[in-house]
Amino acid sequence: MVESSIIAIPESLVPFFPFLRGILGLALIGAIFVGAMGAVWIERKLAGDIQRRYGPIRVGKFGLLQLVADAIKLFTKEDIIPRNADKLLFKNAPIFMMSSVFLMLVAIPVGAVFIDGVEYPLAVTEMDISVLYIEAMSAISIFGIFMMAYGSNNKYSLLGAFRNFARMVGYEVPLGISMIAVVVMTGSLNIVEISQAQGLHWNIFLQPLGAIVFFIALMADMGRLPFDQNESEEELVAGWVTEYSGMRFGLGFFAEYIHMILGSFLVALLFLGGWNVPTFISDHAVLGLIAPTGFLLLKTALVLCTIVMLRWAVPRYRIDQVVDLSWKRLLPLSLINLVWAVGLGLYLGA
Amino acid sequence: MEEFVGSDEMILHLGPQHPMQPGPFRLNLKLKGETVVDADLEIGFIHKGIEKILENRTYLQGITIVDRICYLVALSNEECFVGCVEKLAGIEVPERSQYIRVIMGELTRIQSHLLGMGEFGEFIGFVSMFMYTIKEREEILSLIDMVTGARITHAYLRFGGVREDLPEGFKEKALPVLNSLKKTIDDYEEMFHTDSIYRERTVGVGTLTADSAKALGVSGPALRATGVDFDIRKAEPYLVYNDLDFKVCTETAGDIFARIQVRLNEIRESIYILEQCLDQIPSGPLFPENTPYGRRTPVMRVPAGEVFHRVEDPRGEMGMYMISDGSDKPYRVKVRGPFFPTLQALPPLIIGTTVADVAAISGSMDGCTSEADR
């Protein structure tokens, strides 16, 4: 099963492969924008539910067009660049941020189709070290935040940028180690293979501790509450985006949401069994085409909703507490999980 | 603050316009990284000259002016102003009016505490808290609206009584609201006690000692959270507080957690007071009989003299010193608001903490800059 994605491609399709992947990539970019807008809508609706109010209801059915209205507003707003800003950084940082999340996107399989029982993962690229690559790109997008904040030449933004780095240094370590634990068990750095290898034995059951550490570290990585110290509207006046307006702000904002969606995909792929379905579904002519992708999207949406709801249910940590939490609690836990994963891997492998 | 800034330090001006503030004031912070090494407070951005305006208005007009000292606690400001005039003119307020005033005062306390807690929640990043408490506050405001006809600036109290009687069915409307509020307060308490992030952000942060609180003149929940058992309603009872059963809520820690806990308990006590008032309220006239005082008091002259009257505002001790020269306008009114001293306690508290705690500590004081500047 592990080899199927790489080897079992019909010979006649091979020349079209780069072309197909290109189309998939373009479609994904479009879909992820729609997805990000959907995530914003879900966030507002869930926030409304949690806070005993409606959320958007005025624009379109269920307020669905609210995001379109917001996008029009962002596009037509004046693009203000502060006089003392570092123009090069200020102008290009949102683009940098957006590119880095798209670079993350290319390595993430967003589903799979089964044609005659043969599995074709829907990934733009399939590289052997995709887990490492995704982790690297995720870290680079944080540099985008730093560039935005530093280029603004604003003291609030600067504080936000410092917090961002303090947090990143703390959280990339447990995040990486809990990823490595999964990699060790599977014996592959390829996210497609990790996802396939789980079958119906999801990693969250095999490594519950690792899943929890990964989820918390991912929240910190994405800068979601309780870990949004770089933004902290109340004390730092939105921190890294204080000086931004119009579509430059919009790009940064959307990049954050896309990052969040991709993070949810990672949780679903690494710990929640990816797109794996029982064979009677994948062998089915029609269900095999849609069910695996559908399942993956469903899992991703559940993770996304959890992340979103957590934001409205908890207060924010102070930055020193965040660093404490990372080094004193999450890092030891992730190491314990690594040892556990190695032992379990040896036991299962034997 | 020293002008010298080291190479690893920077000056950050928080305010006068900043999301964490209850009104415009400025905190000049000297930061070393995230740590506040020096802090300096500037106020006066919203000075409205209320005291001077009061000298140029008749006593009746003054009631609408004191509403604007801080609209959140308008009824408590009115109580203080009207109380001064009543002391000077020797007006005896009928018992029914006294009870109505207590009811309105306690409703004001509840809604002010609710808003204060909600805002504080927002300052530590818990935005939902604001949305929760604002709903309960809205129900309390509707009760106040039923009686006074306005949500925030009421001009409801009159010399010797109140403008309107309680409307028909007020008790029947108020009791369910208060009962559901009791449950909600229990929920909030459980939330505060069990949420580990909330505890980490509040326990042991911004600890005010009883001595420094007394030295600075801090009053209200911030003082009671340090363990000082001081409440004007007990220490110098006005209206019918002597006949009512309630206790002064104190905590000993003096930190943010204790201040919020005091507010929660005070809301409970206020509900208890309200229930007693609604049960015991006697029928009778609103204004003293056979006197010129009434709903539309004609131009009244107050006998010459000096008086100081204080009431327990939701934020602390609200006092007014009034001098009358026998004319229809006060000669001088000095307002002693509770937030001015509390604000002075802020800079020493925030030195040594981090920027994030500045928002939390200043939010937990639950002030109103408008009232500090007047």
Interface residues (C-beta under 8 A of the other chain):
Chain A: A47 I50 Q51 R52 R53 K155 Y156 L159 F162 R163 L225 P226 D228 Q229 S232 E233 E234 E235 L236 V237 W312 A313 V314 P315 R316 Y317 R318 I319 D320 Q321
Chain B: M10 L12 H18 P19 M20 L31 G33 E34 G121 E122 F123 I124 G125 F126 V127 S128 M131 Y132 K135 D195 I197 Y198 E200 R201 T354 V355 A356 D357 V358 A359 G363
